[in-house]
Amino acid sequence: MSPRRSGQGHVRMPDAEFEELLARAAEEGAKRALADVGLDGGEAALDIRDLRSLLASIRFVRRTAVQTTVHIITTGVILALLAGIALKLKVFGHGG
């Protein structure tokens, strides 16, 4: 069955046929996109799981690094305050 054409050159087809055409085009496009990035084989699902795991690890490391930096800065500030208090109270001997 050849598609009917309107007077303006547009092609007319039944909705079901159009939906099937769109689904087929989307599937072929997705397959081609996966093939272009190298995720088209039987190992593709494993590769994607590995990539997600790697991204989760990177996020964890980033979060841990930020927490560690905050802890180090907080500890340094507290130690500086304690040292200042100790010097002010002359804990380490006579101040002058």
C-alpha positions as CSV (number, residue, x, y, z in Angstrom):
1,M,0.0,0.0,0.0
2,S,1.5,3.3,-1.0
3,P,0.8,6.3,1.2
4,R,-1.7,8.8,-0.1
5,R,-0.5,12.3,-0.8
6,S,-2.5,15.5,0.0
7,G,-2.6,18.4,-2.4
8,Q,0.3,20.1,-0.6
9,G,2.7,17.1,-1.0
10,H,2.2,15.8,2.5
11,V,2.0,12.1,3.0
12,R,-1.1,10.7,4.9
13,M,-1.0,7.3,6.6
14,P,-3.1,5.6,9.3
15,D,-2.1,6.4,12.9
16,A,-1.2,2.8,13.7
17,E,1.1,2.6,10.7
18,F,2.7,6.0,11.7
19,E,3.2,4.8,15.3
20,E,4.9,1.6,14.1
21,L,7.1,3.6,11.8
22,L,8.1,5.9,14.7
23,A,8.8,2.9,17.0
24,R,11.0,1.3,14.3
25,A,12.9,4.5,13.7
26,A,13.4,5.1,17.4
27,E,14.7,1.5,17.9
28,E,17.1,1.8,15.0
29,G,18.3,5.2,16.1
30,A,18.9,3.9,19.7
31,K,20.8,0.8,18.3
32,R,22.9,3.1,16.1
33,A,23.7,5.5,19.0
34,L,24.7,2.6,21.3
35,A,26.9,1.2,18.5
36,D,28.5,4.6,18.0
37,V,29.6,4.7,21.6
38,G,30.7,1.0,21.7
39,L,27.8,-0.3,23.8
40,D,26.2,-2.6,21.2
41,G,27.5,-6.1,22.2
42,G,26.5,-8.7,24.7
43,E,28.7,-7.1,27.3
44,A,26.9,-3.7,27.0
45,A,24.8,-4.3,30.1
46,L,27.9,-5.2,32.1
47,D,29.7,-2.1,30.7
48,I,26.9,0.2,31.8
49,R,26.8,-1.3,35.3
50,D,30.5,-0.8,35.5
51,L,30.2,2.8,34.4
52,R,27.5,3.4,36.9
53,S,29.6,1.8,39.6
54,L,32.6,4.0,38.6
55,L,30.4,7.1,38.8
56,A,29.1,6.1,42.2
57,S,32.7,5.6,43.4
58,I,33.7,9.0,42.1
59,R,30.8,10.7,43.8
60,F,31.7,8.9,47.1
61,V,35.4,9.9,46.8
62,R,34.4,13.5,46.1
63,R,32.0,13.6,49.1
64,T,34.6,12.0,51.4
65,A,37.3,14.5,50.2
66,V,35.0,17.4,51.0
67,Q,34.2,16.0,54.4
68,T,37.9,15.4,55.2
69,T,38.8,18.9,54.1
70,V,36.1,20.3,56.4
71,H,37.3,18.2,59.3
72,I,41.0,19.3,58.8
73,I,40.0,23.0,58.7
74,T,37.8,22.6,61.7
75,T,40.5,20.8,63.7
76,G,43.1,23.5,62.7
77,V,40.8,26.3,63.9
78,I,40.1,24.5,67.2
79,L,43.8,23.9,67.7
80,A,44.6,27.5,66.9
81,L,42.0,28.7,69.4
82,L,43.3,26.3,72.1
83,A,46.9,27.5,71.5
84,G,45.7,31.1,71.8
85,I,43.9,30.4,75.0
86,A,46.9,28.6,76.4
87,L,49.2,31.5,75.6
88,K,46.8,34.0,77.0
89,L,46.5,32.0,80.2
90,K,50.3,31.6,80.3
91,V,49.9,27.8,80.6
92,F,53.4,27.2,79.1
93,G,55.4,29.3,81.5
94,H,56.0,33.0,82.1
95,G,55.1,35.2,79.2
96,G,57.6,37.9,79.5
